[in-house]
Amino acid sequence: MKPVLIIDDEREICNSISMILEYEGYTVDSTTSASEGLKKFSELDFSAVLLDIQMPEMNGFEVLKKIKELNPSASVIIISAHGSVENAIKATRLGAFDFLEKPIDRDKLLISVRNATEQASLKEENEEIKKTFVGEGEILGKSKAIQKILELIDKVAPLETRVLITGENGTGKELVARAIHKKSERKDKPFIEVNCAAIPNELIESELFGHEKGSFTGAVSQRIGKFELANKGIIFLDEIGDMSLQAQAKVLRAIEEGRIERVGGGKKIEVDVRIIAATNKNLLEEIHKGNFREDLYHRLNVIPIHVPPLRERVEDIPILVEHFCKEITAKHKKPSVRFTDDAIKILQAQPWTGNVRELRNIVERIIIIVDKREITAKDIDFLFAGSQASLDNLIETSNSFQEFKEKAERAFILKQLKANDWNISKTAEILDIQRSHLYTKMRKYGIEKEEE
């Protein structure tokens, strides 16, 4: 994980925040000088920045502007003893990720930093995938599925209708949402993303609708929610299948009334937002289980867009691999590389449970390890040794497609754990999932470290 940078003229604040974050496993760098902080930011890559407002050399808003000039997608959390609605709004307009009031609540700090670092990671990852799934204004892929998605985006983008995007992890659901935003009438307005799976249930309402000061323990200042921040623009509710039923009810009310109410507040606030939602879950099954509101499902599912897994559009793999080769060789300053037809066929035969994201990682691994200008099937056999036999066995022993997917996922996770010597953190990073999610998968599939 990339380090977190703290810029605050009070050394005690830097030390106390550093201690909290380092205890949770973060790497932290700090400085009491605004100019030194900008120098550090320009020279190193940080996952998030914690920035004070009142500093002698230059104030936090000036520093924030300069940080955004250096990196528009930087995740900056403003921390200040001078908490006010005006400061919070100003910070938000300048591109701040969050606004925390001093004295800083430990839990709120950790949640904000976690969300900021996750967003930074997602942004970086999506920039990589965006270059492959959505290129220079075009979608890369010749499959009928991709062409259908393109047509749907063109049709639905200029409208105000709600869209529900479904598909497995790594297929590019967020990229479809961003493509709709770019082609919509709201393209110059905010695109606010909320990862519903990354926010604890007890805080999701505050995240979406904001809260008033004193509305709950830790609510030391008023908070502007994502719906308000997305006013006149688009709010993207990612992994909405993980949202609590209570929050679902409030989202439904916001859709029906066009107004929201902050937690602990009594005032109705009008919001003009277009909602795009996404999920990797089967919401009809979740409705049957009592985990998702049927009325909200029908409100969101006006225009459904399904992004199919890579294994169902293998004809797109040669195009994606060619693009990955150009991108990765440029990144590592290596000579151009091409995959031969027999090498491509091996890639097309894989299940790709991680979809486009997994394909890109494999291509990068091959380019680095093989280190040849032309990569053949013989060069990559070592990565997929026995894979066809294993695949055939999975097919023969599976009674349903769901069972086949689960067996394939179990085999893939087990292989990665063994390859990383059962290092959970490293394996979770490679799989691009949270450690808690990996532990859940291991329990689900009964995966345990083998006794030596």
C-alpha positions, 0 to 999 in steps of 0.5 A: 500500500502506498504511504499516507502524507500528513501536512500540519504545522502542529507536530503533536497532531502529525505524531498522534495521527501517525501513531493511529494510522501506523498501528492500523498498518499504514505507512505514514510520512509527515511534515509541519511545512506546507512547502515541504509537503508539496515537495514530498507530494510532487516527488513521491506517490501517496494513497492519501493526504491529510491536510490542515487548513490554518498554517503559517506559510500558506493555508490548506486551501492553497495547498489543496489547489496546488496538489490538485494541479499536480494530480487531479485525482489525489485523495485529500482529507482536510483536517481543521480545528475551524470546522464550519459548513463554509469551509467544508463546502469550499474544501469539497468544491476544491476537490477534497475527499473529506473534511474532518474537524479537530479534535479528530475522532479515531474511528472517523479518521480510520474510516475516512483514510480507508475510503480515501486510499481505496478510492485512490487504488480504484482510480489508479486501477480504473485508469489502467482498465479504462485504457483497455475497456474504454480507449480513446473515446471508444470501447475495445472489443469486437464481440456482440456483447461489447457492441450491444453495450456501446449501443445502449450507452449511446441510447441511454446517456442523453436521457435522465433514466436510471441504469442498473449495471450488473456483472462480475468483479473486474468486468468494467461496470464502473467504466460503463457508468463513467462512459454514460456520464461522459456522454450525458447532459450532465458531463460537466457536473459531478460524478460521485461514486459510492462503494456501498460494500466498503462502508460499514452499515452503521455509517452508510446513511451518513455517507449518502445523506450527510449528518448534523452535528451531534446526531450520533457519537463522533458527529462533531461537525455537520457533514455534507452527504454524497447525494448533496455533492452529486447535485445536478450530476450523477451518483454512482452507487457501486455494489448496491447489493451490499447496502443495508435495508434501512439505507435502501429505504432512504434511497427509495424515498430520495428517488420518489421525492427528489429530496433527502434528509441528513441524519439527525436533521429535520429539514428536507433538502432538494437534490437533482441527481441521476442514479446509476447503480451497479452490483455483482449480485443477483438482486432477484435472489437477494429479494427472495432472501429478504436482503434487497427491497423489490420496490427499489430494484424496480426503481433502479432497473429501468435500463439494465446493462449486463457486462458479461465475463471475459470467458463469454467474450473470448473474441475480445482477448486478442484485442485486449492483449495487443493493447495491454502489450503496448501499454505495459511495454511503454510503462516498463520502457521495454521493446514492443511485444507480440503474442503469437496465435497459439499463445492467444489460444491458450489465453482464450482457454482460461476461465478468467475468474478475475476477468479483464483485471486478471488478464492484464495482470497475467499479460504483465507477468508474462512480459516481465518473466519471459522477456522476449519480443515474440511470446509463443505458447511454449513460453507461457505453458509454465503458467497454465501447466495442467490447466486444460486437464483441470478445466475438463475435470471441473466441467465433468464434476460440476452439476451446474454453472454456479457450481463450476464457477465456485470450484474454479474460484476455489482452485484459483484462490488456493493456487494464489495462496500457495504461490504466495506462501500463504501470505494473506495480505499479499494474496489479497493484494494480488487478487485485488480484494480486501483481506476480510473478503479473502478470509470469507472466501477461504471459510466458504470454500474450506481452504486451510493451510496444508500441514508441512 
